[in-house]
Amino acid sequence: MIDTSYTFKVQIEKLPEGQYLASSDDFAGLVAQGRTVEETLEIAHDVARKLIESYEEHGDPLPSSLRPFTDRVILDVAVGV
């Protein structure tokens, strides 16, 4: 069970068919696809949670690139106009 929050980097790209794909160099195995950036991030969050739970259930170490969340995170935010 996850009792700590973690941060990691996520890349989002727009696919030719109009959907979005999220992946992470920091968190191998994380891939999520959605209709909007927001939906894609929400799915990526759920995938990350399930991956962390799987690591913990199997006694595997978490990826070293995961950083415990403290009280501040900095995000680059894309805004369309």
N, C-alpha and C positions, 0 to 999 in steps of 0.2 A: 504494500500500500504506500502511495506517495505521501510523504509527510513534509517534504521540502519542495519549494518551487525552484525551477531552473530557467536560465536563459540560454539561448543559442541563436546563431544567425540562420536566417531563412532567405533564399532567393526565390523571387516570383517572376515568372516570365509569361507573357501573353502568347498563346499558341495561335497558329494560323487560322484555326477554325473558330477562334474567338474566346475560348475558355482560358483559364489560367492554371499554371503548374507551379507548385511549390516544392522545393527540395532544399537539402542542407548539406554543406560540406562538413559542418560541425557534428551532424547527427546522421550517420550512415543508416540507410533504410527508411528515412523519412521522405515520403513522396505523397503529395496531395493534389487533387485537381478539383476545380470548382468553376462556377459560372461567373463569379465576381471575385475581386481581390479579397473582399471581406469573407465570403464563403470559403475561399481557398485557405485563408489563414485560420478560420474556425476548424476546418477539417484537419489542417496541419497540427493544430493544437491537440485535437483528439488523438491523432496518430502518435504524436510525441508522448502523450500520457500513456497510451497503450504500450508503446515500446518501452518506456521506463518501467511500467508495471511488469512487463515480461522479463526485463533484465533482473528486476528485484526477485520475482518468483523463482527464477532459475539460478539465482545467486551469482549472476554475471556482473562484472564491474560496469558501471555507467561509462559512456564515452568521456574521455578526459576533457573534451572541449565543452561539456555542459558546465555552466557556472551557476552556483547557487544564487538565487535572486535575493538581493538585500532589500533596499528600500528605494531604488532608483534604476530606471532603464532608459536608454536613449534610443529612439527609433527614427529612421528615415521614413517619411510619410509621403506617398505619391498623391497628388491632388489634381484631378482633371478640371480644365476650365473650358 
